[in-house]
Structures are given as structure tokens and as C-alpha cells.
């Protein structure tokens, strides 16, 4: 995307994001940085579509959390055309951006078909790993009423298993992530040191935990 359009779109979407929390504009900017790193290693990526998709992907997340819509990906895709037209975004690329927003939630088992959507899925998922990922997860899930941990909590034993009342167990499930869960080699390369960080965090947490 041309620099001026990218700046305009960032300003256009800013009011829709929380000022703080796990899905604020800072999260979006980190996802954008990761997506651009991945894009450099992939062929045929339209950066206009990718960058716009990233900036818009969580635009309706706040609405979902406030009970104003059922699925922020669907609502965000519906909102995208007007916001893109407001900044003079190329009309022939709007549907591709909508598609990226619509399918970005890989946790919903949605298969991405375009390279831009695949990169967005990887980049967004990478944000739950590493130091910032740990902070985001504890902030988000504790706000939803989940326990930090309990020795009685159900142990999670595979990636994407979330059926536990323990935030630590949710973090433990991330350790079962594998290369095949990511579309891109670069995405997996970024994940690997973050996985090791989570592993070390869990070991230290369990050493300190008492109840």
C-alpha cells in the first residue's frame, strides 16, 4: 500500500480499537510488522491487500466483546469497504481485503486460500506466542474470569485445546504447536524462539506456584 494510504487507513481505524488490552492498535501494528517480515519470503504477495487486511482484521473485535455483534471477523469484513473507500483504496482490491478479514480467525478452523490471508492468519497467531503473547493472554483471559491456575485444572495436551479454567494450561497448549499448523516457513521460524520462551516461563511459574 502506498505510504500515504497506509497512514490514512491507520487513522481511519484507530477509533474502533481499544486504547489498551489484548486487541488494541498496538497489537495490530505488531501483526503488521510480522506480516511484512513473512511477505518478504513469499511470492506473489500484494502488499496493498495484506497491509489493509492487517489494519482492519480486528476492527469489530471491541463490538463483539460489547455484545454488539456475534462474530467480529464477519462484521469487520462488512465494515471494510466503506472505510477503504473513504481513503481512496483501489476498488478492485477491496474484495480481497474483505476476504482476509473474514477468514483471519484460524482458531475457527477456517482455511485461507489466498497468500495474503495465509500470511495474516500466521502473523495474527504468532502474536499469542512469546513475552508479549503471555502478557496479552493473561490480561485477556483473566478479564474473562479465568483462573491464573489451579492444581485441579484440566491439563491440556494438544495445540488449540482450550477446555480448561486455567490460563497457564492455555499457555501450555501452545507448546504443542507444530510446523504444519502454520502456512509459512518464515512464520514458523519466528515462532520457534517464542515457543522456547513460553516453555521456560511455564517451568518457572510451576516452581513458584502455591495454592
Residue pairs with C-beta under 8 A, 6 or more apart in sequence:
1 9
1 47
1 48
1 51
1 52
1 89
2 48
5 48
5 87
5 88
5 89
6 51
6 55
8 87
8 88
9 51
9 52
9 55
9 56
9 83
9 84
9 87
9 89
10 25
10 55
12 83
12 86
12 87
13 25
13 28
13 55
13 56
13 59
13 83
14 25
16 59
16 60
16 62
16 63
17 23
17 24
17 25
17 28
17 58
17 59
17 61
17 62
18 24
18 62
21 139
21 140
21 143
22 136
22 137
22 139
22 140
23 58
23 61
23 62
23 140
27 58
27 127
27 136
28 54
28 55
28 57
28 58
30 127
30 132
31 54
31 57
31 120
31 123
31 124
31 126
31 127
32 51
32 54
32 55
32 123
34 122
34 123
34 126
34 127
34 187
34 190
35 50
35 51
35 54
35 119
35 120
35 122
35 123
36 47
36 50
36 51
37 186
37 190
38 119
38 122
38 123
38 184
38 186
38 187
38 190
39 45
39 47
39 50
39 119
40 186
41 184
41 185
41 186
42 115
42 119
42 184
42 186
43 115
44 115
45 115
45 116
45 119
46 93
46 96
46 116
48 89
48 90
48 93
49 93
49 96
49 97
49 100
49 114
49 116
50 100
50 116
50 119
50 120
52 80
52 84
52 89
52 93
52 97
52 100
53 96
53 97
53 100
53 101
53 104
53 116
53 117
53 120
54 100
54 120
54 123
56 76
56 79
56 80
56 83
56 84
56 97
56 100
56 101
57 73
57 76
57 100
57 101
57 104
57 120
57 124
58 72
58 76
59 72
59 76
59 79
59 80
59 83
59 101
60 69
60 72
60 73
60 75
60 76
60 79
61 72
61 76
63 69
63 72
63 75
64 70
64 71
64 72
64 75
69 75
73 101
73 102
73 103
73 104
73 105
73 108
74 102
76 101
76 102
77 98
77 99
77 101
77 102
80 94
80 97
80 98
80 101
81 94
81 98
84 94
84 97
85 91
85 94
89 97
96 114
96 116
99 113
99 114
99 117
100 114
100 116
100 117
100 120
103 110
103 111
103 112
103 113
103 117
103 121
104 117
104 120
104 121
104 124
106 112
106 121
106 124
106 125
107 125
107 160
112 118
112 120
112 121
112 183
118 183
118 184
119 183
119 184
119 187
121 183
122 182
122 183
122 184
122 187
123 187
125 182
125 187
126 133
126 187
126 190
126 191
126 194
127 133
127 136
128 136
128 137
128 174
129 174
129 177
129 191
129 194
129 195
129 197
129 198
130 193
130 194
130 197
130 198
131 197
133 174
133 194
133 198
134 171
134 197
134 198
134 201
137 167
137 170
137 171
138 148
138 167
141 167
141 170
142 148
142 167
146 165
146 166
146 167
146 170
147 153
147 165
147 166
147 167
148 166
148 167
148 168
149 166
149 167
149 168
149 169
149 205
149 209
149 211
150 165
150 166
150 211
151 209
151 211
153 164
153 165
153 166
153 168
153 169
154 163
154 164
154 165
154 166
154 169
155 164
155 169
155 172
156 162
156 163
156 164
156 169
156 170
156 172
156 173
157 173
157 176
158 173
158 176
159 173
159 174
159 176
159 177
159 178
159 181
160 173
160 181
161 173
162 170
162 173
164 170
168 202
168 205
168 206
168 209
171 198
171 201
171 202
172 202
174 195
174 198
175 195
175 198
175 199
175 202
177 191
177 195
179 188
182 188
182 191
